[in-house]
Amino acid sequence: MSPDPVSWFVIEHGWKVLAADGEQVGKVKETIGDSGKDIFNGIAVTTGLLSRARYVAAERVVEISEGCVRLDLSRDAFERLGTFDEPPPSAAVGPETTDIEPR
């Protein structure tokens, strides 16, 4: 019997991330989304102490259960994902800027 599904809100750092075949491909480093608007964008997954985290879009997450996130990707497909680059704090929060002067 598999564990009951849970919300993306409860995903924690260090949870196992599994490929489609159930093989562990890494651990959750960070959850990306807007909890105020209930928008889940994805997760950053680390594969080792010195490795760069990979970004997994929410569309690739098929199941979230206590302590585990399962993807629809094979290990090979996961390893081809791009790295996750955290935005600087000033870019994450603040008004949108333009180069156009108001008239």
C-alpha positions in Angstrom: 0.0 0.0 0.0 1.4 3.4 -1.0 1.4 6.4 1.3 -1.4 9.0 1.0 -0.7 11.9 -1.3 0.1 15.3 0.3 0.1 18.9 -0.8 3.2 20.6 -2.3 3.0 22.9 0.7 4.4 20.2 3.0 7.5 19.2 0.9 10.6 19.6 3.0 14.3 19.9 2.3 15.9 16.5 2.2 12.8 14.5 0.9 13.7 11.7 -1.5 13.1 12.4 -5.2 12.4 9.3 -7.3 12.5 8.7 -11.0 9.5 7.1 -12.8 10.9 3.6 -12.1 11.1 4.3 -8.3 14.9 4.7 -8.2 16.1 7.6 -6.1 17.7 10.4 -8.2 18.3 13.0 -5.5 16.8 14.9 -2.6 14.7 18.1 -2.5 16.8 21.2 -1.9 14.1 23.7 -2.3 10.4 24.0 -3.3 9.7 26.8 -5.9 6.3 28.4 -5.9 4.0 31.1 -4.5 2.3 29.7 -1.5 0.1 32.8 -1.2 -1.4 32.1 -4.6 -1.1 28.3 -4.3 1.1 28.2 -7.4 3.6 25.3 -7.5 6.3 25.9 -10.0 8.6 23.0 -9.2 11.5 21.8 -7.1 15.3 22.1 -7.0 16.8 18.7 -6.6 20.4 18.0 -5.4 22.2 14.8 -6.3 25.1 15.1 -3.9 27.0 17.4 -1.6 29.1 19.2 -4.2 26.6 18.9 -7.2 24.6 21.8 -8.5 20.8 21.4 -8.0 18.6 20.6 -11.0 15.3 22.2 -11.7 12.3 20.0 -12.1 9.1 21.7 -13.3 5.8 21.0 -11.5 4.5 19.2 -14.6 7.1 16.5 -14.1 5.9 15.7 -10.6 3.4 12.9 -10.6 3.1 12.2 -6.9 3.9 13.8 -3.6 3.7 11.6 -0.5 5.2 12.0 3.0 9.0 12.1 2.6 9.0 11.4 -1.2 8.4 13.2 -4.5 8.0 10.9 -7.6 8.7 12.2 -11.1 7.5 11.0 -14.5 11.2 11.2 -15.8 13.7 8.4 -16.2 17.1 8.8 -14.5 18.6 9.7 -17.9 16.0 12.4 -18.6 16.5 13.7 -15.0 20.3 13.9 -15.5 19.7 16.0 -18.7 17.7 18.7 -16.8 19.2 22.2 -16.4 20.7 23.4 -13.2 18.7 25.6 -10.8 20.1 29.1 -10.4 18.5 30.9 -7.5 17.4 34.5 -8.3 19.1 37.2 -6.3 16.9 38.4 -3.4 16.3 41.8 -5.0 15.1 40.1 -8.2 12.7 37.9 -6.3 10.9 40.7 -4.6 10.1 44.2 -5.8 8.3 46.1 -8.5 8.8 45.4 -12.2 11.2 47.9 -13.7 11.3 49.3 -17.2 13.7 51.6 -19.1 10.8 53.8 -20.3 10.2 57.1 -18.6 6.6 57.9 -17.6 5.0 60.8 -19.6 
